[in-house]
């Protein structure tokens, strides 16, 4: 049995704190947006991959149920993460709306 590693888990780099000359607020927002966009793209790709595995199994073309289950669980975890991030962003937005000027 060949077990593949999860590449996205090992590609985590440590955070670097800078005391001066950091990013401007526009650059920070662009980097957040690009990271969020990248994660959404990867989540969509994982969902499509799991769907393709499921279709192959349903059609009888593939007998590799193990890989299909791994792909479906990965897609499920990624989707749950995206939903939780969305919920936190909406909560933050509602908190800003509640602020009195």
VMD Tcl script that draws the C-alpha trace (Angstrom):
set ca {
  {0.00 0.00 0.00}
  {1.39 3.37 -1.01}
  {0.43 6.30 1.23}
  {0.85 9.76 -0.27}
  {1.82 12.71 1.89}
  {-0.25 15.88 2.11}
  {1.88 18.53 0.42}
  {-0.08 21.49 1.73}
  {0.59 20.53 5.35}
  {4.37 20.45 4.93}
  {4.49 23.75 3.04}
  {3.74 25.85 6.12}
  {6.33 28.55 6.67}
  {6.93 30.27 10.03}
  {5.59 33.76 10.61}
  {8.07 36.62 10.57}
  {7.52 39.67 12.73}
  {8.91 42.97 11.53}
  {9.38 45.95 13.81}
  {9.65 48.65 11.17}
  {9.12 49.24 7.49}
  {6.36 46.65 7.37}
  {3.63 46.30 4.84}
  {1.15 49.08 4.24}
  {-2.50 48.37 4.98}
  {-3.22 48.02 1.27}
  {-0.47 45.44 0.85}
  {-1.70 43.53 3.91}
  {-5.24 43.43 2.56}
  {-4.01 42.28 -0.84}
  {-1.99 39.49 0.73}
  {-5.01 38.40 2.81}
  {-7.21 38.46 -0.27}
  {-4.67 36.48 -2.29}
  {-4.30 33.87 0.46}
  {-8.07 33.57 0.78}
  {-8.46 33.31 -2.98}
  {-5.77 30.62 -3.14}
  {-7.49 28.61 -0.39}
  {-10.84 28.88 -2.16}
  {-9.25 27.68 -5.38}
  {-7.63 24.73 -3.59}
  {-10.92 23.89 -1.88}
  {-12.74 23.92 -5.19}
  {-10.06 21.69 -6.70}
  {-10.33 19.23 -3.80}
  {-14.12 19.12 -4.19}
  {-13.81 18.46 -7.92}
  {-11.23 15.72 -7.31}
  {-13.42 13.99 -4.75}
  {-16.39 14.19 -7.08}
  {-14.33 12.66 -9.88}
  {-13.28 9.78 -7.59}
  {-16.88 9.24 -6.57}
  {-18.08 9.18 -10.18}
  {-15.40 6.64 -11.14}
  {-16.39 4.36 -8.27}
  {-20.10 4.71 -9.07}
  {-19.40 3.84 -12.70}
  {-17.29 0.84 -11.69}
  {-14.14 2.20 -13.34}
  {-12.12 2.35 -10.14}
  {-11.72 -0.05 -7.26}
  {-9.55 2.29 -5.20}
  {-12.09 3.14 -2.52}
  {-9.33 4.11 -0.09}
  {-8.06 7.02 -2.21}
  {-11.62 8.15 -2.92}
  {-12.45 8.27 0.78}
  {-9.26 10.22 1.51}
  {-10.10 12.72 -1.24}
  {-13.66 13.11 0.02}
  {-12.53 13.67 3.62}
  {-9.91 16.20 2.53}
  {-12.53 18.09 0.54}
  {-14.92 17.96 3.49}
  {-12.32 19.34 5.90}
  {-11.34 22.10 3.48}
  {-14.98 23.06 2.95}
  {-15.63 23.14 6.70}
  {-12.62 25.43 7.13}
  {-13.88 27.80 4.44}
  {-17.33 27.89 6.06}
  {-15.81 28.64 9.47}
  {-13.68 31.46 8.02}
  {-16.77 32.88 6.34}
  {-18.69 32.72 9.62}
  {-15.90 34.54 11.47}
  {-15.79 37.26 8.80}
  {-19.57 37.73 8.98}
  {-19.41 37.89 12.79}
  {-16.68 40.51 12.57}
  {-18.73 42.51 10.09}
  {-21.74 42.42 12.41}
  {-19.58 43.58 15.31}
  {-18.40 46.57 13.26}
  {-22.02 47.39 12.41}
  {-22.91 47.37 16.12}
  {-20.26 49.97 16.95}
  {-21.59 53.40 17.80}
  {-19.88 56.46 16.40}
}
mol new
graphics top color blue
foreach p $ca { graphics top sphere $p radius 0.5 }
foreach p [lrange $ca 0 end-1] q [lrange $ca 1 end] { graphics top cylinder $p $q radius 0.2 }
display resetview
